């Protein structure tokens, strides 16, 4: 099992000047350290207008900066919105390819459709159409990366004529593709499309067993890859904070982990948000027990729990627990995910008002006592997995229809605007003038006055 780290760039209120800069700088320092200790991937979201919950609206810029300060860690979009109403597929292909080149081929292309009204409504996306927009935008973006030239597409949500989209990614035919999953049916869809499942939901390892089994069974029986390669992986996210004293680990991490869940719920489920005015952190402090996000519940239940779980319940309230505990407890929690076949466990520590120094200390603890044994096992398990999946992936690729890459019209050309206008000149005089203009440039003549 590999490990990743999950980042939202949360900035809870009340805000003071420099808060966003501090959050970005701390995440950058953490990313550099994660690279050094062998964490496989740094996952960064893309969100728009979700103040406090996520100030990461241009993740490709942050990841590009991180690419120049790291050597090995994979750079994950967790996720990039692929509905064309938010990101045109050609622009998606250009940004992903550029980052892949800058990073030396380290991009993980996580995708998603979005679910928050604050985002979808702002970009004119009806909730009923978001799945179709995601799929159409993703399909075109992948073709833009792999086709030379892209041969064109006319769909319901995006139309684009033939163009050669440059640059092309370093990873061929394109970086590994993932989709964000919060429900089991989306994990099933990921397997059907031959892409990785980023299950951004909090559930115990034993619950994940059914998800893993369904994913790999569906991959073997039904997968028709949306791209030109199969990314057979299922990842889970969990809250994380480690300390030699269990109570201290919970004290340091529970409030932030639960604010992540509460602020997500505010935008996606129960909130009434007034842009620039609503104070989610203050609302969380006031309402958290009634809403079911109670750090005190985590602390109380921790006294009686012998095994870590994704959630804990005490006196009718619940809170997110995850991997908040001692090194021994955290190792056991990680091991349970590995045992049931999860391919990557993504750790979420930089949440709410969790302190940078506490996050760093947590990673230092597992770097010394836990990560090395998982990394060593993963090398062997990954080889075994690839051998096992080879015939499954071969069969999936054989099901991909040739029509996914339609042929290019051999007569297609893109005339410059003046050439288009010259086509209306029956005398041919304008075309001859343009030919003369071209020939004068070849000889080195300054043609600026001609244009004037």
C-alpha positions in Angstrom: 0.0 0.0 0.0 1.2 3.5 -0.9 0.6 6.6 1.0 -0.6 10.1 0.0 -1.3 13.4 1.7 -4.5 15.4 1.2 -4.7 19.2 1.1 -7.6 21.6 0.9 -5.8 24.8 1.9 -8.3 25.5 4.6 -8.3 29.0 6.0 -10.9 29.3 8.8 -12.1 32.7 10.0 -11.5 35.1 11.6 -8.9 36.0 8.9 -5.9 38.2 9.4 -3.6 39.5 6.7 -1.2 36.8 5.6 -3.3 33.8 6.5 -3.5 32.4 3.0 0.2 33.0 2.4 1.0 31.1 5.7 -1.3 28.2 4.8 0.3 27.9 1.3 3.9 28.2 2.7 3.2 25.5 5.4 1.7 23.1 2.8 4.8 23.7 0.6 7.1 22.9 3.5 5.1 19.8 4.4 5.2 18.7 0.7 9.0 19.0 0.6 9.2 16.8 3.8 6.7 14.3 2.4 8.9 13.9 -0.6 12.0 13.2 1.5 10.3 10.5 3.6 8.9 8.5 0.7 5.2 9.5 0.7 4.0 8.6 -2.8 1.6 11.4 -3.7 0.6 15.0 -2.7 -3.1 15.5 -3.5 -4.4 19.0 -3.9 -8.1 20.0 -4.6 -9.6 22.5 -7.0 -12.4 24.4 -5.5 -14.0 27.8 -6.3 -15.8 30.2 -3.9 -15.7 27.8 -1.0 -14.2 30.2 1.5 -12.8 28.7 4.7 -13.3 25.2 3.4 -10.8 25.5 0.5 -8.8 28.4 -0.9 -7.2 26.2 -3.6 -8.7 27.5 -6.8 -5.5 27.2 -8.9 -3.9 24.0 -7.8 -1.8 23.6 -11.0 0.2 26.7 -9.9 0.9 25.4 -6.4 1.8 22.0 -7.8 4.1 23.5 -10.4 5.9 25.3 -7.6 6.1 22.1 -5.5 7.5 20.3 -8.5 10.6 22.4 -8.4 11.2 21.8 -4.7 10.7 18.0 -4.8 12.2 15.0 -6.7 10.0 11.9 -6.4 6.6 12.6 -4.9 3.7 12.4 -7.3 1.7 15.5 -7.9 -2.0 14.7 -7.7 -5.0 16.8 -8.8 -7.5 15.7 -6.2 -9.4 16.8 -8.2 -9.4 19.0 -11.3 -12.9 19.8 -12.5 -13.4 18.5 -16.0 -16.9 19.8 -16.9 -16.2 22.1 -19.9 -18.3 24.9 -18.2 -15.5 25.2 -15.6 -12.4 24.0 -17.5 -12.3 23.7 -21.3 -10.8 20.3 -22.1 -8.1 21.8 -24.3 -7.0 24.0 -21.4 -7.1 21.0 -19.1 -4.8 19.1 -21.5 -2.4 22.0 -21.7 -2.2 22.5 -18.0 -1.8 18.8 -17.1 0.8 18.3 -19.9 2.8 21.4 -18.8 2.9 20.3 -15.2 3.9 16.8 -16.3 6.8 18.1 -18.2 7.9 20.5 -15.4 7.8 17.7 -12.9 9.6 15.1 -14.9 6.4 13.0 -15.4 5.0 13.0 -11.9 1.3 14.0 -12.5 -1.6 12.0 -11.2 -4.7 13.3 -13.1 -7.5 13.2 -10.6 -10.9 14.4 -12.1 -14.3 15.2 -10.8 -17.6 16.8 -11.5 -18.3 18.9 -8.4 -21.3 18.9 -6.1 -21.5 22.2 -4.4 -24.2 24.7 -5.4 -21.7 27.5 -4.8 -19.5 26.2 -7.6 -22.0 24.6 -10.1 -24.5 27.4 -10.1 -21.7 30.0 -10.6 -20.6 28.2 -13.8 -24.1 27.6 -15.0 -24.0 23.8 -14.5 -27.3 22.1 -13.7 -26.8 19.3 -11.1 -28.5 16.8 -13.4 -25.9 17.5 -16.2 -22.7 17.4 -14.2 -21.9 13.7 -14.7 -22.4 14.0 -18.4 -20.2 17.2 -18.5 -17.5 15.4 -16.5 -17.4 12.5 -18.8 -17.5 14.5 -22.0 -14.8 17.0 -20.8 -12.5 14.2 -19.6 -12.9 12.2 -22.8 -12.0 15.2 -25.0 -9.1 16.3 -22.7 -7.5 12.9 -22.8 -7.8 12.8 -26.6 -6.2 16.3 -26.7 -3.2 14.8 -24.8 -2.8 11.6 -26.8 -3.8 12.5 -30.4 -1.4 14.3 -32.8 -3.5 16.1 -33.9 -6.7 16.0 -32.0 -9.2 15.3 -34.7 -12.2 17.2 -33.4 -15.3 16.6 -31.4 -18.9 17.8 -31.5 -20.9 16.9 -28.4 -23.6 18.2 -26.2 -21.4 20.2 -23.8 -18.3 21.0 -25.9 -17.5 21.3 -29.5 -13.9 21.7 -30.8 -12.4 21.6 -34.3 -9.2 19.7 -35.1 -6.2 21.2 -33.4 -2.8 19.9 -32.3 -2.8 20.6 -28.6 0.7 21.3 -27.3 2.6 20.5 -25.3 2.1 16.8 -24.9 2.6 15.1 -21.5 5.8 13.3 -20.7 3.9 10.3 -19.5 2.5 8.4 -22.5 -0.2 8.3 -23.6 -1.3 10.5 -20.7 -0.9 10.6 -16.9 -2.8 8.1 -14.7 -6.5 9.1 -14.5 -8.6 9.1 -11.4 -12.1 10.2 -10.4 -13.3 11.5 -7.0 -15.8 9.1 -5.3 -17.9 9.7 -2.3 -20.4 6.9 -3.0 -20.0 3.2 -3.9 -21.7 3.7 -7.3 -19.0 6.1 -8.3 -16.3 3.6 -7.4 -18.2 1.2 -9.6 -18.2 3.8 -12.4 -14.4 4.3 -12.0 -13.8 0.6 -12.6 -16.1 0.7 -15.6 -14.1 3.5 -17.1 -10.7 1.9 -16.2 -9.6 4.7 -14.0 -8.5 5.0 -10.4 -11.1 5.6 -7.6 -10.3 8.4 -5.2 -12.7 7.6 -2.4 -12.9 10.8 -0.5 -15.2 9.4 2.2 -14.5 8.4 5.8 -15.0 4.7 6.4 -13.3 2.0 8.3 -11.0 -0.5 6.7 -13.4 -3.3 7.1 -16.1 -1.3 5.3 -13.7 -0.7 2.5 -13.4 -4.4 1.8 -16.6 -4.5 -0.2 -15.6 -1.4 -2.2 -12.3 -3.0 -3.1 -13.9 -6.3 -4.2 -16.5 -4.5 -6.3 -13.9 -2.3 -8.0 -11.6 -5.1 -9.1 -14.5 -7.4 -10.1 -16.0 -4.7 -12.2 -12.6 -3.8 -13.7 -12.2 -7.5 -14.8 -15.7 -7.9 -16.2 -16.9 -4.5 -17.5 -14.1 -2.0 -18.0 -14.0 -0.1 -21.2 -11.2 2.5 -20.7 -12.2 6.1 -21.2 -8.5 6.9 -21.8 -5.7 5.0 -23.6 -4.4 3.2 -20.5 -5.9 1.6 -17.4 -5.2 3.0 -13.9 -6.2 0.1 -11.6 -6.1 1.7 -8.1 -8.4 2.5 -5.2 -7.4 5.1 -2.7 -9.0 6.0 0.7 -8.6 9.2 2.7 -8.4 9.3 6.5 -7.7 11.9 9.2 -4.3 11.6 10.6 -2.4 12.9 13.7 0.3 10.9 15.5 1.8 11.4 19.0 3.3 9.0 21.6 0.5 9.9 23.9 -3.0 8.9 22.4 -4.9 11.7 24.2 -2.5 14.3 22.9 -2.8 13.0 19.3 -6.6 13.3 19.6 -6.4 16.7 21.2 -4.1 18.0 18.4 -6.1 16.5 15.5 -9.7 16.0 16.3 -11.0 19.6 16.0 -9.3 20.1 12.6 -10.5 16.7 11.2 -14.0 17.4 12.3 -14.0 21.0 10.9 -13.1 19.5 7.5 -16.2 17.3 7.7 -18.4 20.2 9.0 -17.3 22.8 6.4 -17.8 20.2 3.7 -21.3 19.5 5.0 -21.9 23.3 5.1 -21.3 23.7 1.3 -22.6 20.3 0.1 -25.5 19.4 2.4 -27.0 21.7 5.0 -25.6 25.2 4.8 -27.0 28.6 3.9 -24.0 30.6 2.7 -23.7 34.4 2.4 -20.6 35.1 0.4 -18.0 37.1 2.2 -20.0 37.1 5.4 -20.8 33.7 6.7 -18.4 32.5 9.4 -18.2 28.7 9.2 -15.6 28.3 11.9 -17.8 30.3 14.4 -20.9 28.3 13.3 -18.9 25.1 13.8 -17.9 26.0 17.3 -21.5 26.8 18.2 -23.3 24.0 16.5 -20.8 21.1 16.2 -22.4 18.8 18.8 -25.9 19.1 17.3 -24.6 18.6 13.8 -22.7 15.5 14.9 -19.1 16.8 14.5 -17.9 16.8 18.1 -14.1 16.6 18.9 -15.1 15.9 22.5 -16.9 12.8 21.4 -13.7 11.6 19.8 -11.7 12.3 23.0 -14.3 10.5 25.2 -14.6 7.5 22.9 -10.8 7.3 22.6 -10.6 6.2 26.3 -12.5 3.1 25.6 -11.6 2.1 22.0 -9.0 -0.6 21.5 -8.9 -0.2 17.7 -9.0 3.0 15.6 -12.0 3.7 13.4 -13.0 6.2 10.8 -15.7 7.5 13.2 -16.3 7.2 16.9 -19.6 7.5 18.7 -20.2 8.6 22.3 -23.5 9.6 24.0 -25.4 10.0 20.8 -22.8 12.2 19.0 -20.1 11.2 16.6 -16.9 12.6 15.3 -14.2 11.7 12.8 -11.4 9.8 14.3 -9.4 8.1 11.6 -5.7 7.7 12.3 -5.4 9.9 15.4 -3.3 8.0 17.9 0.0 6.5 18.9 2.5 5.1 16.4 1.3 1.6 17.4 -2.3 2.4 16.9 -1.6 4.1 13.6 0.4 1.2 12.3 -2.4 -1.2 13.1 -4.9 1.1 11.4 -2.8 1.3 8.3 -2.2 -2.4 8.3 -6.0 -3.1 8.2 -6.3 -1.0 5.0 -3.4 -2.8 3.4 -4.8 -6.2 4.4 -8.1 -5.7 2.6 -6.4 -4.4 -0.6 -6.6 -0.6 -0.6 -3.9 0.6 -3.0 -3.2 4.0 -1.4 -4.1 5.5 1.9 -4.3 9.3 1.8 -3.6 11.1 5.1 -5.4 14.4 5.9 -3.7 16.5 8.6 -3.7 20.1 7.4 -7.2 20.8 8.3 -9.0 23.5 10.3 -6.6 25.1 12.8 -4.3 22.1 13.1 -0.8 23.4 13.8 1.9 23.1 11.3 4.4 21.9 13.9 2.0 19.2 15.0 1.5 18.0 11.4 5.3 17.9 10.9 5.9 16.0 14.1 3.3 13.4 13.1 5.0 12.7 9.8 8.3 12.6 11.5 7.0 9.8 13.8 5.7 7.6 11.0 8.8 8.3 8.8 10.9 6.7 11.5 8.8 3.9 12.8 6.1 3.0 10.2 6.5 4.1 6.6 9.6 2.2 5.8 8.0 -1.2 6.4 5.0 -0.4 4.2 7.2 1.1 1.4 9.3 -2.1 1.4 6.3 -4.4 1.2 4.7 -2.2 -1.5 7.5 -2.8 -3.9 6.9 -6.5 -3.8 3.1 -6.3 -3.7 3.1 -3.9 -6.6 5.0 -6.3 -8.8 2.6 -9.1 -7.9 -0.4 -6.9 -8.6 0.9 -5.9 -12.0 1.4 -9.6 -12.9 -2.1 -10.4 -11.7 -3.7 -7.5 -13.6 -1.9 -7.9 -16.9 -4.5 -10.1 -18.6 -7.3 -8.0 -17.1 -5.9 -4.8 -18.4 -5.2 -6.4 -21.8 -8.8 -7.5 -22.0 -10.1 -4.1 -21.0 -8.0 -2.3 -23.6 -9.3 -4.8 -26.2 -12.9 -3.6 -25.4 -12.0 0.0 -26.2 -13.7 0.9 -29.5 -11.7 2.4 -32.4 -14.3 5.1 -32.7 -12.9 6.7 -29.5 -10.2 8.1 -31.8 -11.9 9.2 -35.1 -9.7 9.7 -38.1 -8.6 13.2 -39.2 -10.0 14.7 -42.4 -7.0 14.7 -44.6 -8.1 17.9 -46.4 -8.7 19.9 -43.2 -6.8 23.2 -43.0 -7.0 26.3 -40.8 -6.7 29.4 -43.0 -5.6 32.6 -41.3 -8.3 35.3 -41.2 -6.9 37.3 -44.1 -6.7 34.1 -46.2 -10.4 33.5 -45.3 -11.2 37.0 -46.5 -9.1 36.5 -49.6 -11.4 33.6 -50.6 -14.2 36.2 -51.3 -12.0 38.1 -53.8 -12.8 36.6 -57.2 -9.9 38.5 -58.8 -7.3 36.7 -56.7 -5.6 40.0 -56.1 -5.7 39.7 -52.3 -4.3 36.1 -52.4 -1.4 37.3 -54.5 -0.8 40.2 -52.1 -0.6 37.7 -49.2 1.8 35.5 -51.1 4.0 38.5 -51.8 3.8 39.4 -48.1 5.0 35.9 -47.2 7.9 36.0 -49.6 9.0 39.4 -48.4 9.2 38.0 -44.8 11.4 35.2 -46.1 13.9 37.6 -47.6 14.1 39.5 -44.3 12.2 42.6 -45.3 10.5 44.7 -42.5 6.9 44.3 -43.4 5.5 46.3 -40.5 4.7 49.3 -42.8 2.8 47.0 -45.1 0.5 46.0 -42.3 0.0 49.6 -41.3 
